[in-house]
C-alpha cells in the first residue's frame, strides 16, 4: 500500500499550487492524475492576470506560490490594464504560450523531490468513524489504495463532466478528456452536498484564415512587466488584436437561441460567476449593437488564435456562420469549436475557512470544485488548501 502525508487529486492550477505548498512544508505528497501530460494545461484563454485577478497572482508570488513565475517564463505578451487610473484598479495581464506554460509547469512539479506523480483516477474516499468521519485514504479505479490523513480535491470541471455542442452532448471533463465518473458518488456517500455548475470556452481559429490587417492592434508594453520581477525571454514577442460583433452576428444568434445548450434548456447547471457567453451578451444587452472581442495567440509556434469574449454552446455549423460575421473573420476556419461543460461542484458552505470539509476531517478542496472559476482563483485556493493540508497531516 502506498502512503502519503497529502494526496493532491488533479494537476491543474489548484493542484500545482497545493502540491508545491504542501511539499515546501515538508509533506510527502502524491499527485494523482489520469494523464500527467495534462499538468498545467490551460483549457481556456492562456493568460494570467487581469482585473480582479492579477492581485491574486501577486499575493501568490509574495506567499511563495508558483503561478506568477510560471506565467512570466511562458509570457509572449504583457500589458498593464487601467494604467491611466489609480493604482487600486491597475492590473497586469500576461498572455502565455499555452503549450509552453504546461511544459514549464510539468517540469516544475516533476522536479520537486517531495512530490510523487501517480497516473490514475480516484474512485472512492476511504474514511473511518471517530468523533465524526475522518479521511484515512483514497482508492483508485484500478484498485490501488493510498493511505493518507489529508487530501486536496482539485478536480476542476471533471466530476461527472458533460460537454455540450448545441443539443449534442458527451461525457467529458473537457474537450477530448474523459470525466471523473466515480468520485461524485463517494462524496455524496460521505455526506457532501453537490451542486451542478456550468462554464464554457470560445472557439479556436486557424490564424492563417484571419485578415489581421483590418483588426485593431494591441502591442505588448515595453519594457515588459512581470509578476516575479523577471520577465521571460519572449515576454514582448507578440501583439494581440481586437475585433467586434456586428448586427448580423446578433441577428444570427437571436434567431437560433433554441439551438444553444445554455438557452435551449439542455444545460441545467448554474454559472460559477458572471462569465457570459456570447448568447448571454446578446440577450442581456439587447441595446448594444456590438461587443468587443479580443483575438489572442495561443503561442508563438501554433496556428491557433483564441477569440476571447465569444464563448458559446451553439452547434458547430452555426459557429462557422457566426464567426464569419466578424470583421477580419469573413473566411475564418475553426480548428476547435466552442463548447459548454457541465460538472459537479461542492456546496462551498460545507467548507471551513481552511478549505477543509466540515463533513470529512482531512479532506480539503480548491478551485472549480468549490464553485469558483478562473486560473488565478484556483491557484490561490490551491495554496491555501496545500498549506492547511500539510499542517493538518503534521
SEPA-995453 format. One record per residue (C-alpha): residue number from 1; residue in three letters; x, y, z. Coordinates in steps of 0.05 Angstrom, whole numbers. Last residue first. Layout:
// SEPA-995453
+-----+-----+--------+--------+--------+
:   k :   r :     px :     py :     pz :
+-----+-----+--------+--------+--------+
: NUM : ala :      X :      Y :      Z :
...
+-----+-----+--------+--------+--------+
END
This chain:
// SEPA-995453
+-----+-----+--------+--------+--------+
:   k :   r :     px :     py :     pz :
+-----+-----+--------+--------+--------+
: 394 : unk :     33 :    342 :    214 :
: 393 : unk :    -22 :    320 :    167 :
: 392 : unk :    -63 :    382 :    186 :
: 391 : unk :     -4 :    428 :    171 :
: 390 : unk :      5 :    397 :    103 :
: 389 : unk :    -70 :    402 :     89 :
: 388 : unk :    -70 :    474 :    111 :
: 387 : unk :    -12 :    496 :     66 :
: 386 : unk :    -40 :    459 :      6 :
: 385 : unk :   -111 :    483 :     17 :
: 384 : unk :    -88 :    556 :     20 :
: 383 : unk :    -41 :    548 :    -39 :
: 382 : unk :    -94 :    513 :    -81 :
: 381 : unk :   -145 :    567 :    -64 :
: 380 : unk :    -99 :    619 :    -95 :
: 379 : unk :    -85 :    574 :   -155 :
: 378 : unk :   -159 :    562 :   -168 :
: 377 : unk :   -176 :    636 :   -162 :
: 376 : unk :   -120 :    652 :   -211 :
: 375 : unk :   -139 :    600 :   -262 :
: 374 : unk :   -211 :    622 :   -266 :
: 373 : unk :   -277 :    599 :   -239 :
: 372 : unk :   -305 :    587 :   -169 :
: 371 : unk :   -356 :    536 :   -148 :
: 370 : unk :   -313 :    498 :    -98 :
: 369 : unk :   -299 :    443 :   -148 :
: 368 : unk :   -273 :    499 :   -192 :
: 367 : unk :   -213 :    512 :   -149 :
: 366 : unk :   -192 :    480 :    -83 :
: 365 : unk :   -214 :    424 :    -37 :
: 364 : unk :   -194 :    395 :     30 :
: 363 : unk :   -209 :    328 :     62 :
: 362 : unk :   -174 :    318 :    129 :
: 361 : unk :   -238 :    314 :    171 :
: 360 : unk :   -297 :    292 :    129 :
: 359 : unk :   -362 :    330 :    137 :
: 358 : unk :   -340 :    402 :    151 :
: 357 : unk :   -294 :    395 :     91 :
: 356 : unk :   -228 :    432 :     96 :
: 355 : unk :   -219 :    497 :     57 :
: 354 : unk :   -181 :    527 :    117 :
: 353 : unk :   -241 :    575 :    127 :
: 352 : unk :   -289 :    517 :    136 :
: 351 : unk :   -323 :    481 :     79 :
: 350 : unk :   -395 :    457 :     71 :
: 349 : unk :   -418 :    527 :     53 :
: 348 : unk :   -377 :    516 :    -11 :
: 347 : unk :   -431 :    468 :    -38 :
: 346 : unk :   -384 :    422 :    -76 :
: 345 : unk :   -384 :    421 :   -151 :
: 344 : unk :   -410 :    371 :   -204 :
: 343 : unk :   -400 :    387 :   -277 :
: 342 : unk :   -429 :    418 :   -340 :
: 341 : unk :   -385 :    439 :   -398 :
: 340 : unk :   -404 :    485 :   -455 :
: 339 : unk :   -370 :    482 :   -523 :
: 338 : unk :   -333 :    525 :   -572 :
: 337 : unk :   -306 :    490 :   -634 :
: 336 : unk :   -233 :    473 :   -646 :
: 335 : unk :   -197 :    490 :   -711 :
: 334 : unk :   -249 :    539 :   -736 :
: 333 : unk :   -235 :    568 :   -805 :
: 332 : unk :   -243 :    642 :   -818 :
: 331 : unk :   -261 :    669 :   -886 :
: 330 : unk :   -301 :    730 :   -863 :
: 329 : unk :   -261 :    733 :   -798 :
: 328 : unk :   -229 :    802 :   -806 :
: 327 : unk :   -293 :    838 :   -784 :
: 326 : unk :   -339 :    787 :   -751 :
: 325 : unk :   -398 :    756 :   -790 :
: 324 : unk :   -355 :    696 :   -807 :
: 323 : unk :   -352 :    673 :   -735 :
: 322 : unk :   -427 :    666 :   -730 :
: 321 : unk :   -433 :    624 :   -793 :
: 320 : unk :   -379 :    574 :   -770 :
: 319 : unk :   -410 :    573 :   -700 :
: 318 : unk :   -476 :    555 :   -732 :
: 317 : unk :   -446 :    493 :   -764 :
: 316 : unk :   -413 :    475 :   -697 :
: 315 : unk :   -477 :    476 :   -656 :
: 314 : unk :   -483 :    535 :   -607 :
: 313 : unk :   -454 :    529 :   -536 :
: 312 : unk :   -414 :    594 :   -539 :
: 311 : unk :   -356 :    633 :   -510 :
: 310 : unk :   -341 :    692 :   -556 :
: 309 : unk :   -309 :    741 :   -507 :
: 308 : unk :   -237 :    720 :   -520 :
: 307 : unk :   -227 :    691 :   -590 :
: 306 : unk :   -165 :    648 :   -584 :
: 305 : unk :   -116 :    643 :   -641 :
: 304 : unk :    -89 :    578 :   -669 :
: 303 : unk :    -31 :    562 :   -716 :
: 302 : unk :     18 :    549 :   -660 :
: 301 : unk :     92 :    563 :   -650 :
: 300 : unk :     89 :    632 :   -616 :
: 299 : unk :     31 :    613 :   -572 :
: 298 : unk :    -45 :    610 :   -566 :
: 297 : unk :    -49 :    678 :   -599 :
: 296 : unk :   -102 :    729 :   -577 :
: 295 : unk :   -161 :    760 :   -613 :
: 294 : unk :   -202 :    801 :   -563 :
: 293 : unk :   -276 :    812 :   -577 :
: 292 : unk :   -313 :    878 :   -566 :
: 291 : unk :   -389 :    875 :   -567 :
: 290 : unk :   -435 :    906 :   -619 :
: 289 : unk :   -504 :    935 :   -629 :
: 288 : unk :   -517 :    943 :   -555 :
: 287 : unk :   -589 :    954 :   -532 :
: 286 : unk :   -600 :    879 :   -527 :
: 285 : unk :   -550 :    875 :   -471 :
: 284 : unk :   -577 :    814 :   -434 :
: 283 : unk :   -595 :    774 :   -497 :
: 282 : unk :   -534 :    790 :   -540 :
: 281 : unk :   -487 :    784 :   -481 :
: 280 : unk :   -516 :    718 :   -457 :
: 279 : unk :   -511 :    687 :   -527 :
: 278 : unk :   -438 :    710 :   -530 :
: 277 : unk :   -427 :    670 :   -466 :
: 276 : unk :   -423 :    707 :   -401 :
: 275 : unk :   -374 :    697 :   -344 :
: 274 : unk :   -415 :    722 :   -286 :
: 273 : unk :   -395 :    671 :   -233 :
: 272 : unk :   -397 :    596 :   -223 :
: 271 : unk :   -453 :    591 :   -274 :
: 270 : unk :   -514 :    549 :   -255 :
: 269 : unk :   -525 :    479 :   -281 :
: 268 : unk :   -586 :    459 :   -321 :
: 267 : unk :   -556 :    452 :   -390 :
: 266 : unk :   -606 :    425 :   -442 :
: 265 : unk :   -655 :    482 :   -432 :
: 264 : unk :   -647 :    512 :   -502 :
: 263 : unk :   -612 :    574 :   -475 :
: 262 : unk :   -547 :    542 :   -449 :
: 261 : unk :   -546 :    485 :   -500 :
: 260 : unk :   -558 :    536 :   -556 :
: 259 : unk :   -604 :    512 :   -611 :
: 258 : unk :   -664 :    549 :   -583 :
: 257 : unk :   -623 :    613 :   -588 :
: 256 : unk :   -622 :    607 :   -664 :
: 255 : unk :   -655 :    671 :   -690 :
: 254 : unk :   -625 :    713 :   -634 :
: 253 : unk :   -555 :    687 :   -650 :
: 252 : unk :   -559 :    701 :   -725 :
: 251 : unk :   -589 :    770 :   -712 :
: 250 : unk :   -532 :    787 :   -663 :
: 249 : unk :   -478 :    767 :   -712 :
: 248 : unk :   -510 :    806 :   -768 :
: 247 : unk :   -514 :    867 :   -723 :
: 246 : unk :   -439 :    860 :   -715 :
: 245 : unk :   -391 :    831 :   -664 :
: 244 : unk :   -324 :    862 :   -652 :
: 243 : unk :   -250 :    857 :   -668 :
: 242 : unk :   -188 :    870 :   -625 :
: 241 : unk :   -117 :    846 :   -633 :
: 240 : unk :    -58 :    818 :   -594 :
: 239 : unk :     15 :    832 :   -607 :
: 238 : unk :     71 :    781 :   -597 :
: 237 : unk :    143 :    777 :   -575 :
: 236 : unk :    143 :    823 :   -514 :
: 235 : unk :    151 :    770 :   -459 :
: 234 : unk :    193 :    722 :   -502 :
: 233 : unk :    254 :    715 :   -456 :
: 232 : unk :    212 :    715 :   -392 :
: 231 : unk :    203 :    777 :   -349 :
: 230 : unk :    238 :    772 :   -280 :
: 229 : unk :    206 :    815 :   -226 :
: 228 : unk :    162 :    757 :   -206 :
: 227 : unk :     95 :    783 :   -231 :
: 226 : unk :    123 :    814 :   -294 :
: 225 : unk :    123 :    878 :   -336 :
: 224 : unk :    151 :    882 :   -407 :
: 223 : unk :    193 :    941 :   -427 :
: 222 : unk :    157 :    958 :   -470 :
: 221 : unk :     84 :    940 :   -469 :
: 220 : unk :     57 :    889 :   -518 :
: 219 : unk :     21 :    918 :   -578 :
: 218 : unk :    -54 :    920 :   -584 :
: 217 : unk :    -72 :    921 :   -658 :
: 216 : unk :   -142 :    938 :   -683 :
: 215 : unk :   -163 :    887 :   -736 :
: 214 : unk :   -170 :    901 :   -811 :
: 213 : unk :    -99 :    878 :   -828 :
: 212 : unk :   -107 :    815 :   -786 :
: 211 : unk :   -147 :    780 :   -840 :
: 210 : unk :   -157 :    713 :   -806 :
: 209 : unk :   -151 :    646 :   -843 :
: 208 : unk :    -77 :    638 :   -827 :
: 207 : unk :    -92 :    641 :   -752 :
: 206 : unk :   -137 :    579 :   -754 :
: 205 : unk :   -189 :    597 :   -702 :
: 204 : unk :   -200 :    568 :   -632 :
: 203 : unk :   -272 :    571 :   -609 :
: 202 : unk :   -294 :    602 :   -542 :
: 201 : unk :   -299 :    565 :   -475 :
: 200 : unk :   -356 :    548 :   -429 :
: 199 : unk :   -379 :    541 :   -357 :
: 198 : unk :   -431 :    501 :   -319 :
: 197 : unk :   -447 :    481 :   -247 :
: 196 : unk :   -487 :    425 :   -215 :
: 195 : unk :   -488 :    424 :   -139 :
: 194 : unk :   -462 :    371 :    -91 :
: 193 : unk :   -478 :    364 :    -18 :
: 192 : unk :   -427 :    321 :     19 :
: 191 : unk :   -450 :    265 :     66 :
: 190 : unk :   -396 :    212 :     56 :
: 189 : unk :   -439 :    176 :      5 :
: 188 : unk :   -447 :    240 :    -34 :
: 187 : unk :   -372 :    248 :    -40 :
: 186 : unk :   -364 :    175 :    -59 :
: 185 : unk :   -417 :    183 :   -113 :
: 184 : unk :   -382 :    244 :   -141 :
: 183 : unk :   -316 :    207 :   -143 :
: 182 : unk :   -338 :    154 :   -193 :
: 181 : unk :   -340 :    180 :   -264 :
: 180 : unk :   -284 :    231 :   -267 :
: 179 : unk :   -293 :    255 :   -338 :
: 178 : unk :   -257 :    232 :   -401 :
: 177 : unk :   -214 :    281 :   -440 :
: 176 : unk :   -222 :    306 :   -512 :
: 175 : unk :   -254 :    373 :   -495 :
: 174 : unk :   -263 :    380 :   -420 :
: 173 : unk :   -284 :    333 :   -365 :
: 172 : unk :   -321 :    291 :   -416 :
: 171 : unk :   -386 :    253 :   -424 :
: 170 : unk :   -419 :    271 :   -490 :
: 169 : unk :   -471 :    321 :   -512 :
: 168 : unk :   -508 :    343 :   -574 :
: 167 : unk :   -562 :    396 :   -569 :
: 166 : unk :   -514 :    453 :   -585 :
: 165 : unk :   -444 :    426 :   -573 :
: 164 : unk :   -446 :    405 :   -500 :
: 163 : unk :   -393 :    375 :   -454 :
: 162 : unk :   -411 :    331 :   -395 :
: 161 : unk :   -369 :    324 :   -331 :
: 160 : unk :   -388 :    275 :   -276 :
: 159 : unk :   -333 :    309 :   -234 :
: 158 : unk :   -283 :    335 :   -286 :
: 157 : unk :   -294 :    410 :   -286 :
: 156 : unk :   -236 :    425 :   -239 :
: 155 : unk :   -216 :    364 :   -198 :
: 154 : unk :   -171 :    397 :   -147 :
: 153 : unk :   -192 :    356 :    -86 :
: 152 : unk :   -138 :    361 :    -32 :
: 151 : unk :   -124 :    301 :     12 :
: 150 : unk :   -103 :    291 :     84 :
: 149 : unk :    -95 :    232 :    131 :
: 148 : unk :    -65 :    187 :     78 :
: 147 : unk :    -61 :    114 :     56 :
: 146 : unk :    -62 :    107 :    -19 :
: 145 : unk :   -101 :     49 :    -45 :
: 144 : unk :    -94 :     14 :   -112 :
: 143 : unk :   -156 :    -19 :   -140 :
: 142 : unk :   -151 :      3 :   -213 :
: 141 : unk :   -204 :     56 :   -202 :
: 140 : unk :   -161 :     89 :   -149 :
: 139 : unk :   -174 :     85 :    -74 :
: 138 : unk :   -164 :    142 :    -25 :
: 137 : unk :   -141 :    142 :     47 :
: 136 : unk :   -156 :    151 :    121 :
: 135 : unk :   -202 :    211 :    120 :
: 134 : unk :   -241 :    223 :    184 :
: 133 : unk :   -316 :    219 :    193 :
: 132 : unk :   -341 :    243 :    261 :
: 131 : unk :   -319 :    234 :    333 :
: 130 : unk :   -281 :    174 :    305 :
: 129 : unk :   -311 :    139 :    244 :
: 128 : unk :   -263 :    119 :    189 :
: 127 : unk :   -258 :    142 :    117 :
: 126 : unk :   -235 :    117 :     50 :
: 125 : unk :   -253 :    165 :     -7 :
: 124 : unk :   -270 :    129 :    -71 :
: 123 : unk :   -255 :    125 :   -146 :
: 122 : unk :   -193 :    168 :   -157 :
: 121 : unk :   -167 :    163 :   -228 :
: 120 : unk :    -95 :    141 :   -242 :
: 119 : unk :    -25 :    161 :   -261 :
: 118 : unk :     16 :    173 :   -198 :
: 117 : unk :     61 :    234 :   -190 :
: 116 : unk :    107 :    234 :   -130 :
: 115 : unk :    122 :    302 :    -98 :
: 114 : unk :    174 :    314 :    -43 :
: 113 : unk :    233 :    317 :    -92 :
: 112 : unk :    203 :    374 :   -134 :
: 111 : unk :    228 :    366 :   -205 :
: 110 : unk :    166 :    334 :   -233 :
: 109 : unk :    124 :    392 :   -209 :
: 108 : unk :    169 :    444 :   -242 :
: 107 : unk :    177 :    406 :   -307 :
: 106 : unk :    102 :    397 :   -312 :
: 105 : unk :     92 :    472 :   -302 :
: 104 : unk :    145 :    491 :   -353 :
: 103 : unk :    113 :    446 :   -406 :
: 102 : unk :     43 :    469 :   -389 :
: 101 : unk :     63 :    542 :   -396 :
: 100 : unk :    100 :    528 :   -461 :
:  99 : unk :     40 :    492 :   -492 :
:  98 : unk :     -6 :    551 :   -479 :
:  97 : unk :     44 :    605 :   -496 :
:  96 : unk :     25 :    658 :   -447 :
:  95 : unk :    -11 :    725 :   -447 :
:  94 : unk :      5 :    764 :   -383 :
:  93 : unk :    -45 :    814 :   -355 :
:  92 : unk :    -22 :    863 :   -301 :
:  91 : unk :    -75 :    901 :   -264 :
:  90 : unk :    -87 :    974 :   -246 :
:  89 : unk :   -151 :    984 :   -206 :
:  88 : unk :   -121 :   1003 :   -138 :
:  87 : unk :    -63 :   1040 :   -170 :
:  86 : unk :   -108 :   1096 :   -196 :
:  85 : unk :   -127 :   1103 :   -269 :
:  84 : unk :    -85 :   1114 :   -332 :
:  83 : unk :    -55 :   1044 :   -325 :
:  82 : unk :   -124 :   1012 :   -328 :
:  81 : unk :    -92 :    949 :   -356 :
:  80 : unk :    -17 :    934 :   -353 :
:  79 : unk :      2 :    893 :   -414 :
:  78 : unk :     46 :    833 :   -426 :
:  77 : unk :     54 :    790 :   -488 :
:  76 : unk :     91 :    724 :   -501 :
:  75 : unk :     98 :    701 :   -428 :
:  74 : unk :    118 :    629 :   -412 :
:  73 : unk :    171 :    646 :   -360 :
:  72 : unk :    129 :    703 :   -331 :
:  71 : unk :     67 :    659 :   -325 :
:  70 : unk :    106 :    604 :   -290 :
:  69 : unk :    136 :    654 :   -240 :
:  68 : unk :     69 :    684 :   -225 :
:  67 : unk :     36 :    616 :   -216 :
:  66 : unk :     90 :    589 :   -168 :
:  65 : unk :     68 :    606 :    -97 :
:  64 : unk :    117 :    631 :    -44 :
:  63 : unk :     70 :    677 :     -6 :
:  62 : unk :     91 :    740 :    -43 :
:  61 : unk :     82 :    706 :   -111 :
:  60 : unk :     13 :    682 :    -91 :
:  59 : unk :     -4 :    753 :    -69 :
:  58 : unk :     19 :    779 :   -137 :
:  57 : unk :    -23 :    726 :   -171 :
:  56 : unk :    -85 :    745 :   -130 :
:  55 : unk :    -75 :    819 :   -148 :
:  54 : unk :    -71 :    798 :   -221 :
:  53 : unk :   -141 :    771 :   -217 :
:  52 : unk :   -191 :    827 :   -201 :
:  51 : unk :   -176 :    859 :   -269 :
:  50 : unk :   -125 :    819 :   -310 :
:  49 : unk :    -79 :    763 :   -290 :
:  48 : unk :    -56 :    700 :   -327 :
:  47 : unk :    -70 :    685 :   -400 :
:  46 : unk :    -75 :    621 :   -440 :
:  45 : unk :   -150 :    631 :   -452 :
:  44 : unk :   -189 :    568 :   -435 :
:  43 : unk :   -164 :    496 :   -428 :
:  42 : unk :    -97 :    518 :   -399 :
:  41 : unk :    -59 :    454 :   -382 :
:  40 : unk :    -14 :    456 :   -322 :
:  39 : unk :     -8 :    381 :   -315 :
:  38 : unk :    -41 :    348 :   -376 :
:  37 : unk :     19 :    304 :   -392 :
:  36 : unk :      8 :    271 :   -324 :
:  35 : unk :    -54 :    236 :   -352 :
:  34 : unk :   -104 :    206 :   -303 :
:  33 : unk :    -78 :    250 :   -246 :
:  32 : unk :    -58 :    232 :   -175 :
:  31 : unk :     -8 :    277 :   -140 :
:  30 : unk :     26 :    244 :    -80 :
:  29 : unk :     58 :    290 :    -29 :
:  28 : unk :    106 :    275 :     28 :
:  27 : unk :     99 :    338 :     70 :
:  26 : unk :    159 :    381 :     86 :
:  25 : unk :    127 :    450 :     84 :
:  24 : unk :    150 :    461 :     12 :
:  23 : unk :    117 :    395 :     -6 :
:  22 : unk :     50 :    421 :     18 :
:  21 : unk :     58 :    487 :    -20 :
:  20 : unk :     81 :    454 :    -85 :
:  19 : unk :     25 :    402 :    -84 :
:  18 : unk :    -29 :    454 :    -69 :
:  17 : unk :     -1 :    503 :   -120 :
:  16 : unk :      1 :    451 :   -176 :
:  15 : unk :    -67 :    422 :   -158 :
:  14 : unk :   -102 :    489 :   -160 :
:  13 : unk :    -72 :    506 :   -228 :
:  12 : unk :    -88 :    438 :   -257 :
:  11 : unk :    -57 :    373 :   -234 :
:  10 : unk :   -114 :    335 :   -200 :
:   9 : unk :   -124 :    298 :   -135 :
:   8 : unk :    -70 :    321 :    -86 :
:   7 : unk :    -54 :    268 :    -34 :
:   6 : unk :    -21 :    293 :     29 :
:   5 : unk :     22 :    257 :     81 :
:   4 : unk :     30 :    198 :     34 :
:   3 : unk :     29 :    122 :     37 :
:   2 : unk :     25 :     70 :    -18 :
:   1 : unk :      0 :      0 :      0 :
+-----+-----+--------+--------+--------+
END
